[in-house]
Each structure stands twice: as structure tokens, then as C-alpha cells.
Amino acid sequence: MIEYLPFILTGLGLMASIIYYTSVLRNANKTRQTQLLQNMINQMNQPELWTNFGKLIWDYEWTDYDEFMDKYGPINNPSVHGEILSVMAFFNGLGVLVATGRVDAELLGMHLGEMPVMVWEKVKSVVDGARVNNPVAYGYFEYLKEERIRAKKGLKGKAAYLNEKLYKTSMILSSLHRNPM
């Protein structure tokens, strides 16, 4: 029986190292996701993105792809065309990160809210026009939009719960502030 002890100890050591390595990889993956999300949030906080987003949603109007190209196409209005495409490319890039699992869709959605859906509805005719020549154009943007729609249905309970907890916490803190012990 004692002759098997080295094999048993080697096996136990191997199992322990596998468990340790797996936990290290999980933590590294969470750290990487957090860093990616923070980078996206930093990029989202850039005034240029918000300016372009605001102009796209509230200032620029078109009814179809042809009118878009006449008013805001790269030949007639290259600066506005670049502003609009930069917002679309931003959401397409976020969609890539969500689709590949590099960023958690729920965490990103808690920060983005309905922005991807709102922008998608605004630019859908532009995407449809682009897809005549490139059938997969902005596919990850569409994926992100669909994820937000799915999440909206499933996150109502969580969002309501979190809002209720935050409200209760703020009420407790304000009562403590008014009535210090």
C-alpha cells in the first residue's frame, strides 16, 4: 500500500494545481472583462461621441437610404457622414465584444440603457442600404440591439430590485444624516 503513496500524492498535487490554475484563469477573465468595459465607458464619456450621438438622434433627418446619401453621403457632406458612421461603428464594435463574450451584455446594458435600440431605429434605413452591397454590414450592431431588447424583457425584475434597494439605502442614509446618533 505504501508503494502507491507517491502516485496518490502526485495525483493530489496535480488536481490541486489544476483547480488553482482554473481559478486564476477565471479571475484573469473577469479582470479582462472589467478592463474592456471600463475602456468602453471611458470612450463613451468622450464629448465627441455624445455630440455625434445627439446630432444623429435629434438633428439629422432622412426618410430612406437615398435621401440619406443625398443629404449626408460621403460626397455631399463628408463631415456629417463621418459623424454618423462613427456612432454606428462604435455600436458595431460593442456588438463584437458582446457577441464574442469579451464583455458581459448585462453589464454593458446597465450602462448603455436603450441607446443601441434608439440609434438602430434611426439608422436602420442606412444599414439596409449598406447591406445591398455588403449583406453583413453592421451585423454586430444589430446583434447588440437584439441583446438589449432581450435583456429589457429579462432585466425588469433586476432593475426594479436594484432601484428599490438604492432608494431604501438613500432613505436610510438621509435619515441618519438628519438624526445623527
C-alpha positions in Angstrom: 0.0 0.0 0.0 2.8 2.4 0.8 4.3 1.9 -2.6 1.2 3.7 -4.1 1.7 6.7 -1.9 3.9 8.6 -4.4 1.3 8.2 -7.1 -1.5 9.3 -4.9 0.4 12.3 -3.7 1.3 13.2 -7.3 -2.3 12.9 -8.4 -3.5 15.1 -5.5 -0.8 17.7 -6.3 -1.9 17.6 -10.0 -5.6 18.1 -9.0 -4.7 21.0 -6.7 -2.7 22.7 -9.4 -5.5 22.3 -11.9 -8.0 23.8 -9.5 -5.6 26.7 -8.7 -4.9 27.3 -12.4 -8.6 27.3 -13.2 -9.4 29.9 -10.6 -6.5 32.1 -11.8 -7.9 31.9 -15.3 -11.4 32.8 -14.1 -10.1 35.8 -12.2 -8.0 36.9 -15.2 -11.0 36.7 -17.5 -13.1 38.8 -15.1 -10.3 41.3 -14.8 -10.0 41.5 -18.6 -13.8 41.9 -19.0 -13.8 44.7 -16.4 -10.9 46.5 -18.2 -12.7 46.2 -21.5 -15.9 47.5 -20.1 -14.1 50.4 -18.4 -12.4 51.3 -21.7 -15.7 51.3 -23.4 -17.2 53.5 -20.7 -14.2 55.9 -21.0 -14.7 56.0 -24.7 -18.5 56.6 -24.2 -17.7 59.5 -21.9 -15.8 61.4 -24.7 -17.7 64.6 -25.6 -17.2 63.9 -29.4 -19.2 60.6 -29.2 -22.1 62.3 -27.3 -22.1 65.3 -29.7 -22.3 62.9 -32.7 -24.9 60.8 -30.9 -27.0 63.9 -30.2 -26.8 65.2 -33.7 -27.7 61.8 -35.1 -30.7 61.4 -33.0 -32.1 64.9 -32.9 -30.6 67.0 -35.7 -30.3 64.8 -38.8 -33.4 63.7 -40.6 -34.0 61.4 -43.6 -36.7 59.0 -44.8 -34.8 56.4 -46.7 -31.3 55.5 -47.8 -31.4 57.6 -51.0 -32.3 60.7 -49.1 -29.6 59.9 -46.5 -27.0 59.7 -49.2 -28.2 62.9 -50.9 -28.1 64.9 -47.6 -25.3 63.2 -45.6 -23.4 61.0 -48.0 -19.6 61.0 -48.2 -19.6 63.2 -51.4 -22.2 65.8 -50.4 -21.5 66.0 -46.7 -18.3 64.1 -45.7 -18.1 65.5 -42.1 -21.6 64.6 -41.2 -21.3 61.3 -42.9 -18.2 60.6 -40.7 -20.1 61.6 -37.5 -22.9 59.3 -38.3 -20.7 56.4 -39.2 -18.6 56.8 -36.1 -21.6 56.3 -33.9 -22.7 53.3 -36.0 -19.1 51.8 -35.9 -19.0 52.4 -32.1 -22.1 50.3 -31.5 -20.9 47.7 -34.1 -17.7 47.4 -32.1 -19.6 46.9 -28.8 -21.6 44.2 -30.5 -18.5 42.4 -31.5 -17.3 42.4 -27.8 -20.7 41.2 -26.6 -21.1 38.5 -29.3 -17.6 37.1 -28.6 -18.2 37.1 -24.8 -15.4 39.6 -24.1 -17.8 41.9 -22.4 -20.9 40.9 -20.4 -24.0 42.0 -22.2 -25.9 42.6 -18.9 -23.2 44.9 -17.5 -22.8 46.8 -20.7 -26.6 47.1 -21.0 -26.8 48.6 -17.5 -24.6 51.4 -18.7 -26.0 51.8 -22.2 -29.7 51.5 -21.5 -31.7 51.9 -24.7 -29.1 53.8 -26.7 -28.4 50.9 -29.1 -32.1 50.4 -29.8 -32.7 54.1 -30.3 -29.7 54.5 -32.7 -30.6 51.4 -34.6 -34.1 52.5 -35.2 -32.7 55.8 -36.5 -30.1 54.3 -38.9 -32.0 51.2 -40.0 -32.6 52.5 -43.5 -28.9 53.4 -43.8 -27.9 49.8 -42.7 -30.5 48.4 -45.2 -28.9 50.5 -48.0 -25.4 49.4 -47.0 -26.4 45.8 -47.0 -27.3 45.9 -50.7 -23.5 45.7 -51.4 -22.4 44.2 -48.1 -25.1 41.8 -46.6 -23.4 41.6 -43.2 -22.8 45.3 -42.7 -23.4 46.3 -39.1 -24.4 42.8 -38.2 -22.9 43.1 -34.7 -24.7 46.4 -34.1 -27.9 44.6 -34.9 -26.8 41.8 -32.6 -26.3 44.3 -29.8 -29.7 45.9 -30.4 -31.3 42.4 -30.2 -29.5 41.7 -27.0 -30.8 44.9 -25.5 -34.3 44.0 -26.5 -34.0 40.6 -25.0 -32.3 41.9 -21.8 -35.0 44.6 -21.4 -37.6 41.8 -21.0 -35.5 39.8 -18.6 -33.9 42.6 -16.6 -37.0 44.4 -15.5 -37.1 42.5 -12.2 -33.4 43.0 -11.5 -33.5 46.7 -12.4 -36.6 47.2 -10.2 -35.0 45.3 -7.4 -31.8 47.4 -7.7 -33.7 50.7 -7.9 -35.7 49.7 -4.8 -32.5 48.8 -2.9 -30.8 52.0 -3.9 -33.9 54.0 -2.9 -34.1 52.3 0.5 -30.4 52.8 1.1 -30.6 56.5 0.2 -33.6 56.9 2.6 -31.7 55.3 5.4 -28.6 57.4 4.8 -30.7 60.6 4.6 -32.4 59.7 7.9 -29.1 59.1 9.6 -27.8 62.4 8.3 -30.9 64.2 9.7 -30.7 62.3 13.0 -27.1 61.6 13.9 -26.6 59.2 16.7 
